Amino acid sequence: MSGRAPFSLPRVAFFGRTLAEYLQCFCLDAKELRGLRVLDCPGGPGSFAAEAAAFGCEVTAVDPAYEASTDDLERRASADIDACIAQMRAKPWSAPVGDLETYAAAKREALGRFIEDFRANPQRYRAASLPTLPFADRQFDMVLSGHLLFLYAPLAEDGFLEGHRFDLAWHHEAIGELARVCSAEMRLYPTLALNTAPRRHCYASPIEADLEARGWRCSFLPSVYAQYPPSWNDCLVARRLSAATPT
Ligand SMILES: C[S@@+](CC[C@H](N)C(=O)[O-])C[C@H]1O[C@@H](n2cnc3c(N)ncnc32)[C@H](O)[C@@H]1O
């Protein structure tokens, strides 16, 4: 780790993004998603599920926080957005490449649409927690997982979570579970180390090796999402090689 104070959090922030941000993070075009059953895990207070429904993409969003009431979710998300933005302002190297106010406004826009949709379409949202998901094997065509894996590894292991809750063993279990419920393709983002000079996260290689051993083909696609510096700003894309692949 470099000499500067690390970006750190005592727990996972309840923080979400818009469809436009998701498409950038995961290197996707909305046209590719039409007609697909997609798992968004974790969904957070994001508007991807709500917005994607408009073009015929059926998203199920999963997050342990969804067991709370809508009012609690709104309060918690607003507080977490403010706390994360304050920390980014205090540690400018951790702030998005673009304008911080525009970045914050997108989080509030996502939250507003999420709250509306959570009330109107509760069937899209399931309370559950990795590494155990309440779904059948290969229930989804595509699985997206943003801003939990890699990012919330322990501080000493390229992440920014205090404590050791999401260590490498947990990552293997969690990604194995995402693979179980996915029939074709998973996309995981981001995959870089946050608190060091830009480089790939130290879990990326063991996770890639594990997925390849389970019969998945992995590649890293450069993302254009401007929260992180361009080098190592990659999305891990894993494709199931054959229908016979066990997990
Ligand atoms: C920073 S948000 C990311 C949300 C969204 N995917 C995005 O990219 O903006 C991380 C989310 O992970 C959720 N979370 C925490 N522990 C989890 C677990 N064990 N399994 C699934 N989600 C979890 C939190 O509640 C939080 O909403």
The ligand as an SDF file (V2000), in Angstrom:
LIG
                    3D

 27 29  0  0  0  0  0  0  0  0999 V2000
  -21.5030   -0.8670   -3.3610 C   0  0  0  0  0  0  0  0  0  0  0  0
  -23.0190   -1.7270   -3.5410 S   0  0  0  0  0  0  0  0  0  0  0  0
  -22.9730   -2.1540   -5.2580 C   0  0  0  0  0  0  0  0  0  0  0  0
  -24.3200   -2.1390   -5.9280 C   0  0  0  0  0  0  0  0  0  0  0  0
  -24.3200   -2.2460   -7.4500 C   0  0  0  0  0  0  0  0  0  0  0  0
  -24.0160   -3.5750   -7.9230 N   0  0  0  0  0  0  0  0  0  0  0  0
  -23.3810   -1.2470   -8.1020 C   0  0  0  0  0  0  0  0  0  0  0  0
  -22.4630   -1.6400   -8.8220 O   0  0  0  0  0  0  0  0  0  0  0  0
  -23.5940   -0.0510   -7.9170 O   0  0  0  0  0  0  0  0  0  0  0  0
  -22.6260   -3.2300   -2.7270 C   0  0  0  0  0  0  0  0  0  0  0  0
  -23.8680   -3.9910   -2.2600 C   0  0  0  0  0  0  0  0  0  0  0  0
  -23.4880   -5.2910   -1.7840 O   0  0  0  0  0  0  0  0  0  0  0  0
  -24.4740   -5.6880   -0.8480 C   0  0  0  0  0  0  0  0  0  0  0  0
  -23.9510   -6.8490   -0.0790 N   0  0  0  0  0  0  0  0  0  0  0  0
  -23.2910   -6.8590    1.0900 C   0  0  0  0  0  0  0  0  0  0  0  0
  -22.9950   -8.1170    1.4530 N   0  0  0  0  0  0  0  0  0  0  0  0
  -23.4790   -8.9340    0.4830 C   0  0  0  0  0  0  0  0  0  0  0  0
  -23.4990  -10.3480    0.2880 C   0  0  0  0  0  0  0  0  0  0  0  0
  -22.9330  -11.1890    1.1810 N   0  0  0  0  0  0  0  0  0  0  0  0
  -24.1020  -10.8400   -0.8140 N   0  0  0  0  0  0  0  0  0  0  0  0
  -24.6710   -9.9930   -1.7280 C   0  0  0  0  0  0  0  0  0  0  0  0
  -24.6790   -8.6510   -1.5870 N   0  0  0  0  0  0  0  0  0  0  0  0
  -24.0920   -8.1280   -0.5000 C   0  0  0  0  0  0  0  0  0  0  0  0
  -24.7090   -4.4210   -0.0400 C   0  0  0  0  0  0  0  0  0  0  0  0
  -25.9360   -4.4600    0.6600 O   0  0  0  0  0  0  0  0  0  0  0  0
  -24.6340   -3.3370   -1.1160 C   0  0  0  0  0  0  0  0  0  0  0  0
  -25.9130   -2.9840   -1.5770 O   0  0  0  0  0  0  0  0  0  0  0  0
  1  2  1  0
  2  3  1  0
  2 10  1  0
  3  4  1  0
  4  5  1  0
  5  6  1  0
  5  7  1  0
  7  8  2  0
  7  9  1  0
 10 11  1  0
 11 12  1  0
 11 26  1  0
 12 13  1  0
 13 14  1  0
 13 24  1  0
 14 15  1  0
 14 23  1  0
 15 16  2  0
 16 17  1  0
 17 18  1  0
 17 23  2  0
 18 19  1  0
 18 20  2  0
 20 21  1  0
 21 22  2  0
 22 23  1  0
 24 25  1  0
 24 26  1  0
 26 27  1  0
M  CHG  2   2   1   9  -1
M  END
$$$$
